[in-house]
Amino acid sequence: MRSDFETTSLHRISQLPLDADAEIFRQYPSFKLGVTRSVRHYAELLLPLVKRLIASDSKHANWILTAPAITARTPAAANLLCWELFRRCQRERDLRTREITLIDIRHDSESTTSIDWKDPTRSQDYSKLDYADRVTEREKFSRRLADNAEFRERPVLFVNDICVTGAQQHAMQRYFERAEAAYVHWLYVIDVDQEIGRSNPEIEWQINFTPFEDLLRMMSREQVQFTSKCVQRLMNLSIAELVQVLRALNAERRTRLLDLVEMNGFQNLDGFQEQMALLRSYGPKGIHAGDDGLV
């Protein structure tokens, strides 16, 4: 396997201060929350890069498209993006001579008790962790990844939303080396200069952040697939704000949210009892079960 990291991105952050109003960032916060329109936006922008990367390799015709492993059956924005890119690749006439396989990387165990990076004494938002904590958590995370023989001797296109410090990429590189992949090409929406990312890891939170008014509008009007980031953000709202969101969701979406929250183990964490009680009160048998929302 090639030891060098081959990276392609739509946008690279190579200097500060960050221009948060740049076009590339405008749909990024909604994309991270799982807004379908925004996922499709970035997939459309990335597809020409995918086609170019695959076409430039004359030695391999059997590519694998993959993304970070899914925790507690809750996709991240990167997973949604990878799935959308795969669907688009299947429709591309230029790629019909290539075999492209979609693989979702799995964990050895899906038990919520093993999701040990969600330490209630620390921030649960990975984008707020410093570089040292990111390395530690990614190492823990990577050790739980299940081996997959399909990667052996095949080129891998790893789709992700952002590379800030390189901690996740380093951990995944070791995983693919163990799997004996032919090589890995890393494809990002945003790639941050490593020196900038390691000294300013909070830049990821700055790009991700969605004001509550925008969050409520998305939950009310957009087609949203709850991502891990979205579930995390909703559970850290105030009770008054969470009530507004729940009223904006229909019964099916409330039930889905409650299922994901429980799969992520929030009921076992200190400080979330009131949020859990509220979610359950809006559940199928809750006191608000007949209060249909807008979407």
TAMO-V442730 format. One record per backbone hydrogen bond with DSSP energy under -0.5 kcal/mol. NH is the residue of the N-H (numbers start at 0). CO is the residue of the C=O. Records with the same first field share a line. If there is no record, write none. Layout:
BEGIN
NH->CO + CO
END
This chain:
BEGIN
1->181
5->3 + 183
6->4
7->185
9->187
10->188
12->190
13->11
19->17
21->18
24->21
25->21 + 22
27->24
28->24
30->26
31->27
32->28
33->29 + 30
34->29
35->222
37->34
38->34
39->35
40->36
41->37
42->38
43->39
44->40
45->41
46->42
47->43
48->45
49->45
50->46
51->47
52->48
53->49
54->50
55->51
56->53
57->55
62->98
63->154
64->100
65->63 + 156
67->158
69->104
70->73
73->70
74->72
78->75
79->75
80->76
81->77
82->78
83->79
84->80
85->81
86->82
87->83
88->84
89->85
90->86 + 87
91->87 + 88
92->90
94->91
95->92
97->94
98->60
99->97
100->62 + 98
102->64 + 100
104->66 + 102
107->143
113->110
114->111
115->113
117->114
118->116
119->117
121->118
125->123
127->124
128->125
133->129
134->130
135->131
136->132
137->133
138->134
139->135
140->136
141->137
142->138
143->139 + 140
144->141
145->105
150->147
151->148
152->179
153->150
155->182
156->63
157->155 + 184
158->65 + 156
159->186
162->189
163->161
169->165
170->166
171->167
172->168
173->169
174->170
175->171
176->172
177->173
178->174
179->175 + 176
180->175
181->153
182->153
184->155
185->5 + 183
186->157 + 184
187->7 + 185
188->159 + 160
189->160
190->10
191->162
192->12
196->192
197->193
198->194
199->195
202->199
203->200
204->126
205->201
206->202
207->203
208->204
213->210
214->210
215->211
216->212
217->213
218->214
219->215
220->216
221->217
223->221
224->33
225->223
226->32
227->74
230->226
231->227
232->228
233->229
234->230
235->231 + 232
236->233
241->237
242->238
243->239
244->240
245->241
246->242
247->243 + 244
248->244 + 245
253->249
254->250
255->251
256->252
257->253
258->254
259->255
260->256
261->257
262->258
263->259
264->261
265->260
267->264
268->265
271->268
275->271
276->272
277->273
278->274
279->275
280->276
281->277 + 278
282->279
285->282
287->280
288->285
290->287
291->289
293->247
294->247
END
